[in-house]
Amino acid sequence: MDNQDKNEVLSRAVKAGKRTYFFDVKKSRNEELYLTITESKRKTDPESGNFFYEKHKIFLYKEDFEKFKNALSGVIDFIEFGEEPEEFFDSDSFGKTSNADDINDISFDDIDLTL
């Protein structure tokens, strides 16, 4: 068993069409539990014809669970019922975004992208 498997506490997969979502509970070095959510999508390399999996992962820590749940619930309700979600962000976060166009109005000039 490698070190990564040793830190995994619980894992659940949700198949959704061409995508699979993995919800993995892991334990940090200081014994704190956290959640990783991974989207995995099977793709084909057009040159070789071989399959590969494109993965996107987010890490969610315990102190952010309540904010995450409230925001997710609010936007899901908006999509399902067309109801404007109540204010679900606290004052130290980015705040409520009125529409999708506002999300795309981001400047990356101040971000150092060197690796």
C-alpha positions as CSV (number, residue, x, y, z in Angstrom):
1,M,0.0,0.0,0.0
2,D,1.5,3.3,-1.0
3,N,1.4,6.5,1.1
4,Q,-1.5,8.0,-0.8
5,D,-3.7,4.9,-0.2
6,K,-2.8,5.0,3.5
7,N,-4.2,8.5,3.8
8,E,-7.6,7.6,2.2
9,V,-10.4,7.0,4.7
10,L,-13.5,6.7,2.5
11,S,-14.2,6.9,-1.3
12,R,-17.4,7.1,-3.3
13,A,-17.8,7.3,-7.1
14,V,-20.7,8.7,-9.0
15,K,-20.9,7.8,-12.7
16,A,-22.6,10.5,-14.8
17,G,-22.5,9.9,-18.5
18,K,-18.9,10.3,-19.8
19,R,-17.8,11.6,-16.5
20,T,-17.1,10.0,-13.1
21,Y,-17.0,12.1,-9.9
22,F,-15.0,10.8,-7.0
23,F,-15.6,11.9,-3.4
24,D,-12.6,10.9,-1.3
25,V,-12.1,11.6,2.4
26,K,-8.5,11.7,3.3
27,K,-6.4,12.3,6.4
28,S,-3.7,14.9,6.5
29,R,-0.4,14.4,8.4
30,N,-1.8,16.1,11.4
31,E,-4.8,13.7,11.4
32,E,-7.3,16.3,10.0
33,L,-9.9,14.9,7.6
34,Y,-10.5,16.7,4.3
35,L,-12.5,16.0,1.1
36,T,-11.2,15.8,-2.5
37,I,-13.7,16.0,-5.3
38,T,-12.3,14.7,-8.6
39,E,-14.0,14.9,-12.0
40,S,-12.6,12.3,-14.4
41,K,-13.5,12.2,-18.1
42,R,-12.5,9.6,-20.6
43,K,-11.0,11.1,-23.7
44,T,-9.3,9.8,-26.9
45,D,-6.0,11.1,-28.1
46,P,-6.7,12.0,-31.8
47,E,-3.2,11.2,-32.9
48,S,-2.7,7.7,-31.3
49,G,-6.3,6.7,-30.8
50,N,-5.5,5.7,-27.2
51,F,-7.8,6.5,-24.3
52,F,-6.7,8.7,-21.4
53,Y,-8.5,10.3,-18.4
54,E,-8.6,14.0,-18.0
55,K,-8.9,14.8,-14.3
56,H,-9.8,18.0,-12.3
57,K,-9.6,18.0,-8.6
58,I,-10.6,20.3,-5.7
59,F,-9.7,20.1,-2.1
60,L,-12.2,21.0,0.5
61,Y,-11.3,21.5,4.2
62,K,-13.5,21.1,7.2
63,E,-13.5,24.9,8.0
64,D,-15.0,25.6,4.6
65,F,-17.7,22.9,4.6
66,E,-20.6,25.1,5.7
67,K,-19.9,27.8,3.2
68,F,-19.5,25.3,0.4
69,K,-22.7,23.5,1.3
70,N,-24.7,26.8,1.4
71,A,-23.3,28.0,-1.9
72,L,-23.9,24.7,-3.6
73,S,-27.4,24.3,-2.3
74,G,-28.2,27.9,-3.3
75,V,-27.0,27.6,-6.9
76,I,-28.7,24.1,-7.3
77,D,-32.0,25.6,-6.1
78,F,-31.6,28.4,-8.6
79,I,-31.0,25.9,-11.4
80,E,-33.8,23.6,-10.4
81,F,-36.5,26.1,-9.3
82,G,-35.4,29.4,-10.8
83,E,-35.4,31.0,-7.4
84,E,-32.8,33.6,-6.7
85,P,-30.6,32.1,-3.9
86,E,-30.4,34.0,-0.6
87,E,-27.1,35.6,0.3
88,F,-25.0,32.6,1.2
89,F,-21.5,34.1,1.4
90,D,-20.1,35.7,4.5
91,S,-18.5,39.2,4.5
92,D,-14.9,37.9,4.2
93,S,-15.5,36.0,1.0
94,F,-15.9,37.2,-2.6
95,G,-19.6,37.9,-2.2
96,K,-22.6,37.2,-4.2
97,T,-22.3,37.3,-8.0
98,S,-25.3,38.7,-9.8
99,N,-24.8,36.9,-13.1
100,A,-22.5,34.6,-15.0
101,D,-20.9,37.6,-16.9
102,D,-19.5,38.9,-13.7
103,I,-17.6,35.6,-13.1
104,N,-15.8,36.0,-16.5
105,D,-14.6,39.5,-15.7
106,I,-11.4,38.4,-14.0
107,S,-7.9,39.9,-14.4
108,F,-4.9,37.6,-14.0
109,D,-2.3,40.3,-14.3
110,D,-1.3,40.1,-10.7
111,I,-0.9,36.3,-10.6
112,D,2.6,34.8,-10.9
113,L,2.1,31.8,-13.3
114,T,5.7,30.7,-13.2
115,L,6.2,27.1,-12.0
